[in-house]
Amino acid sequence: MTKKSILATLVLGATLASCGGGGGSGTGGNYTGPSKTWQSSAYISAQEFVEALNDVDGSTRYASHIVKDQYETERGSGNWFVIYDAKYDKNVSVSLSYLRTLEYYDYYSTDYNLADEYRDVNWDDMYDSGYLGDGYGDEYEEVVYTHSDFWEDYYIGLDSGKTYNDETDTYDVSLMAREAQENSLLKKAADVSATYGLEMKDSLSLVSLGVKATKMLSRSSDEMLLPEDAQALKADIESFTGATFEEFQKAQEDNAFKQELIERVSKTRNIKADSLVNRLLPDLGIEL
């Protein structure tokens, strides 16, 4: 797969560049066994939550894990932490306070039940909006990598626009560089939003995809992407559009299916069909 391929997203890159466990309950009297009540896990830690999440997901090899614990993010006075969510293959920030107050209807208070309820919340949010997050960044939100310095990696929330880093551990010059880079990221996202008619959240995702593609290109050679990078980028593009490359290929041969696909992808990204077909998809290297 060459750098001129869609999966290298050179056109996309050019576009972006030009755009400038708590306790259980007891019973009194005659014991008849436990009954379901509203439970919470008031003392769960970030690590316990991730371990329970992997139990619920049945993850083994590619398990979810902590990217930044609550002591490595300044947001909410150390209340937030960032995980890699293996189920959705995304980085997500989660409020520890939210998890500790999230209620579930069950017999006992357990970390597993809490993680299971969290997954139900994920499913509901994905069904309602197509996004992994509560929509405001008040409870949990998808985050994207922006850059790294000598001390740490930096992430920005797609819902809240807030950054996730440990500012107190960096020097002023680093803070200034970070702020400049994040402002540049947001400026590019705003320009991309205007160019394609995308919502800001989707524009940030697209800019993040461009950053990821650029990093992949930097470690490629002989005009070729590494096979694993090509596959990862392909999966990211399919995730963004909500359609597979096989479906795009079929759409080139089946006009009725093409119209259905355009309608579906347009709805997924809340973009006008004309802008999708004549601007966004071609800039991703996809012709219909």
Helices and strands as residue ranges (DSSP letters): G 6-8, H 10-18, E 37-39, H 46-57, E 65-68, G 75-77, E 80-85, E 90-95, H 96-101, E 104-106, H 111-129, E 140-148, E 153-157, E 163-164, G 167-169, H 172-196, H 200-218, H 227-241, H 245-251, H 255-269, H 273-275, I 276-280, H 281-283
